[in-house]
Amino acid sequence: MATAKTVKDVSPHEFVKHYAAHLKRSGKIELPEWTDIVKTATFKELAPYDPDWYYIRAASMARKIYLRGGLGVGAFKRIYGGSKRNGSRPPHFCESSGAIARHILQQLEDVKIVEIDPKGGRRITSNGRRDLDQVAGRIVTDIVKTATFKEFAPYDPNWYYIRAGYGGSKRNGSRPPHFCESSGAISRHILYQLAKVKIIEIDPNGVGGESHQTVDEILTELPGGLLFEP
């Protein structure tokens, strides 16, 4: 399984959605009074329809600073800018609101997610990096398929905790279905997690008690067979 370790390992759309929800749940980001009436740019006709747009913009900005430090208000005005319609005249590029970007950056600074970069702009803090990576690590279980013959990720959000990993029948269109194994990466990852919390340990004899490898070799490959601790 392509286990998410950092923000770079997950879809930008999925991360922004999850991190925005995380910011909202934490209660650390305070919504200003004008969020329901303000336009995000002069070329916009109305305020955003999504009542949580402020959290979404904050999550997006935090992600961009994580990936590329040194971004400031001017950079975000260009990033979130767009095309302004001018009636019968040609449209042209227009920057987004600098006041909104500045307000969000100040909020992210207050909760220690970003800090001022001496070289200019903002950079992610160690606490902010850990916070964003933790959210990214939780996303992977929502998007991964448990086998190649599955069409979607599991519907149960707790599938990882109840997983025992099994193969099944793979559909092949007009051709007969055939047996297909489940994901070995998921099984390997779960076994590793169980071994790390001392629930199971590596069996020196491997599967079926017939292994010519040493314990160190098995540990390197992770793992051949496992044995429940008494």
C-alpha positions in Angstrom: 0.0 0.0 0.0 1.3 3.4 -0.9 1.1 4.6 2.7 0.8 8.4 3.0 3.6 9.8 5.1 3.5 13.4 4.0 1.3 15.9 2.3 3.0 15.1 -1.0 1.6 11.6 -1.0 -2.1 12.4 -1.2 -4.4 14.2 -3.6 -4.4 18.0 -3.2 -8.2 18.0 -3.4 -8.6 15.3 -0.7 -6.0 16.9 1.6 -7.5 20.4 1.4 -11.0 18.9 2.2 -9.8 16.9 5.2 -7.5 19.6 6.6 -10.2 22.2 6.3 -12.5 20.0 8.3 -9.6 19.5 10.8 -9.2 23.3 11.2 -12.9 23.7 11.7 -13.1 20.9 14.4 -10.1 22.2 16.2 -11.7 25.6 16.9 -8.3 27.4 16.7 -9.2 29.3 13.6 -11.8 32.0 14.3 -14.1 33.0 11.5 -14.2 36.8 11.0 -17.6 38.5 11.0 -17.5 39.3 7.3 -17.1 35.8 5.9 -20.7 35.6 4.7 -20.7 38.9 2.8 -17.2 39.5 1.5 -16.1 38.8 -2.0 -12.8 36.9 -2.4 -11.8 39.1 -5.4 -13.0 42.2 -7.3 -13.8 40.1 -10.3 -16.2 38.0 -8.3 -19.9 39.0 -8.3 -20.9 37.4 -5.1 -19.5 36.0 -1.8 -18.7 32.3 -1.8 -21.7 29.9 -1.4 -19.8 27.5 0.8 -20.1 28.6 4.4 -16.8 26.9 5.2 -14.9 28.6 2.4 -12.6 30.4 4.9 -11.3 27.1 6.3 -10.9 25.7 2.8 -8.8 28.7 1.7 -6.7 28.4 4.9 -6.1 24.7 4.3 -5.1 25.4 0.7 -2.7 28.2 1.7 -1.1 26.1 4.5 -0.5 23.3 2.0 1.1 25.6 -0.5 3.4 27.0 2.1 4.3 23.4 3.2 5.3 22.6 -0.4 7.0 25.9 -1.2 8.1 28.2 1.5 8.6 31.9 1.1 5.0 32.7 -0.2 3.5 35.9 1.0 0.4 38.0 0.5 1.5 39.1 -3.0 2.0 35.5 -4.1 -1.4 34.4 -2.9 -3.1 37.3 -4.6 -1.7 36.0 -7.9 -2.3 32.3 -7.1 -6.1 32.8 -6.3 -6.6 35.4 -9.0 -8.7 34.9 -12.1 -10.1 36.4 -15.2 -12.1 39.6 -14.9 -14.9 40.2 -17.4 -15.1 43.6 -19.0 -18.3 43.4 -21.0 -17.6 43.8 -24.7 -13.9 44.4 -24.0 -11.5 41.5 -23.7 -11.2 39.9 -20.2 -7.9 40.3 -18.3 -6.2 38.8 -15.3 -7.1 40.2 -11.9 -5.6 39.5 -8.5 -7.6 38.1 -5.6 -8.1 39.9 -2.3 -4.9 40.7 -0.4 -6.8 41.4 2.8 -8.2 37.9 3.0 -4.8 36.3 2.4 -3.2 38.5 5.0 -5.9 37.7 7.6 -5.6 34.0 7.0 -1.8 34.1 7.2 -2.1 35.9 10.6 -4.5 33.3 11.8 -2.1 30.5 10.8 0.7 32.3 12.5 -1.3 32.6 15.7 -1.8 28.8 15.8 1.9 28.1 15.1 1.3 26.5 11.7 3.3 29.0 9.7 5.9 31.6 10.7 7.6 34.6 9.0 10.5 33.6 6.8 13.5 35.8 7.3 14.0 35.6 3.5 10.5 36.9 2.9 7.0 35.5 3.0 6.0 32.6 5.3 7.3 29.2 6.0 5.9 26.1 7.6 6.8 25.5 11.3 7.8 22.1 12.7 4.4 21.9 14.5 2.6 22.8 11.3 4.5 20.2 9.3 3.6 17.5 11.8 0.0 18.7 11.9 -0.4 18.5 8.1 1.4 15.2 7.8 -0.8 13.6 10.5 -3.9 14.6 8.5 -2.3 13.3 5.3 -1.6 10.0 7.0 -5.2 9.5 7.9 -6.4 10.2 4.4 -4.8 7.1 2.8 -7.2 4.7 4.4 -10.1 6.6 2.8 -8.8 6.4 -0.8 -6.9 3.1 -1.1 -8.5 -0.1 -2.7 -7.9 -3.3 -0.8 -7.3 -5.3 -4.0 -7.0 -4.8 -7.7 -10.3 -6.5 -8.4 -12.1 -3.9 -6.2 -13.6 -0.9 -7.9 -13.7 1.5 -4.9 -12.1 2.0 -1.5 -14.0 0.4 1.4 -17.2 2.3 2.5 -16.5 1.6 6.2 -14.1 4.3 7.5 -12.9 1.8 10.1 -12.0 -0.9 7.6 -8.3 -0.8 8.4 -8.9 -1.8 12.0 -11.1 -4.8 11.1 -9.0 -5.8 8.1 -8.0 -9.4 7.7 -7.2 -9.1 4.0 -8.5 -11.6 1.4 -8.7 -12.4 -2.2 -11.7 -12.7 -4.4 -13.2 -13.1 -7.8 -12.1 -10.5 -10.4 -14.6 -9.6 -13.2 -13.2 -9.7 -16.7 -16.0 -8.3 -18.8 -17.2 -11.0 -21.2 -14.5 -13.4 -20.1 -14.9 -15.7 -17.2 -13.9 -14.3 -13.8 -10.9 -15.7 -12.0 -9.4 -15.6 -8.5 -7.3 -12.6 -7.7 -5.3 -12.0 -4.5 -5.9 -9.1 -2.2 -3.3 -6.4 -1.6 -0.1 -7.7 -0.1 1.0 -4.2 0.7 -2.0 -3.7 3.0 -1.4 -7.0 4.8 2.3 -6.2 5.1 1.6 -2.8 6.6 -1.0 -4.2 9.1 1.4 -6.9 10.2 4.1 -4.3 10.7 1.8 -2.2 12.8 0.8 -5.2 14.9 4.5 -6.2 15.4 5.4 -2.6 16.3 2.8 -2.5 19.2 4.0 -6.0 20.4 0.8 -7.8 19.6 2.6 -10.3 17.3 6.2 -11.2 16.6 8.1 -12.8 13.8 8.2 -16.6 13.7 11.8 -17.7 13.1 10.5 -20.8 11.3 8.5 -18.8 8.8 5.3 -20.1 7.3 4.6 -23.8 7.9 7.8 -24.1 10.0 10.1 -24.5 7.0 12.4 -21.6 6.5 16.1 -21.5 5.8 16.4 -17.8 6.5 17.7 -16.3 9.7 15.7 -14.0 11.9 17.7 -11.0 10.7 17.0 -11.9 7.0 13.3 -12.2 7.8 13.3 -8.9 9.6 14.9 -7.2 6.6 12.3 -8.5 4.2 9.4 -8.0 6.7 8.0 -10.6 7.5 7.7 -14.2 6.4 5.5 -15.7 9.1 4.3 -14.3 12.4 3.5 -15.8 15.8 1.1 -14.4 18.4 2.8 -13.7 21.6 1.6 -15.7 24.6 
